[in-house]
Amino acid sequence: MLTELLFYDTLRAAMWLAVVISAPILTVALGAGLIVGLFQALTSIQELTLTFVPKLIAIVAVFWLTMGFMSESLVSFFDTTLIPLIAGA
């Protein structure tokens, strides 16, 4: 029973960490998609690269800006949660 609770608690923490890490990129992708979609609807320009390139640039920029936060969060999760569980501490 204790191992099942520990497993589900660790899984819950990992899923929440995945949500927190992916939120900035997904938010920017959504915002860029809405802006580009609105621009396309207002100007009647239906170019495929117009939807892809601005979103890609925005996602890469946000990924670059939040890369330190993402890696720090993952390392902290591994150091405080997973490695002690693997070591049996």
N, C-alpha and C positions, 0 to 999 in steps of 0.2 A: 504494500500500500504506500509506504513512504517513497519507494523508488518511482512509482507511478506519479505521485504528487510532484516529486522533484523533476521528473521528465516533463510533465505538463507545465510546470512553472518555468523551466528553462526554455521550453518551446514558446511559451507566451512572451517571455522577455525577448527572445530572438525575433519573433514576429513584430513586436512593437518597435524594436530597433530597426528592422527593415522598413517599417512605415515612416519612422522619424528620418531615416537617412534618405529615403526616396522622395519625401514630401517636397523639398525645394525644387528638385528637377521636374517633378510632375506638375507642380503648380506653375512653373514658368512655361512648360510645354503647353499647358492648357491656356494660359494667358496669351501666349504667342499665337496659338491656333485660333483663338477667338478674334484677336486683332487682325490677323491675316484673312480670316474668313469674312469678317466685317468689311475689310478693305476690298476684297474680291466681290462681295455682294454689291457694294456701293459703286464700284467702277466697272463691273461686268467683265473683268479680266479673269479668264479661267486658265491660267498658266500653271502647270503642275509644279514646276520648280519654284514658283512663288510661294507655295505652301510649304515646301520642304526646306529650302535654304534658310529662311529666317528662323524657323523652329530649331534647325540644327545648330545654327550659330548661337541662339539663346541657350540651348541646352548645354553646349560645350562651354559657354562662358560661365554658366551657373555651376557646372560640374567643376570647373577650374577653381572658382571662388570657394566652393564648399568641400573641396577635396580634403583639406586638413581636418575639418570637422568630421567628415565621414570616416577617415582612417583612424582618427583619435577615438571615435565612438566604438569602432570595431575592435581596436586593440584593447580598449578598456573593458569591453564585454568579454573578450577572450581572457584577459588577465584576471578579472574578478569573478567570472562565472564558469567558463568552460574548462580552463586549465586546472583549477582546483577540483572540479568534478572528475576530470580524467586522471589526475594524480591521486584521487581518493581522499583528499583532505577534508 
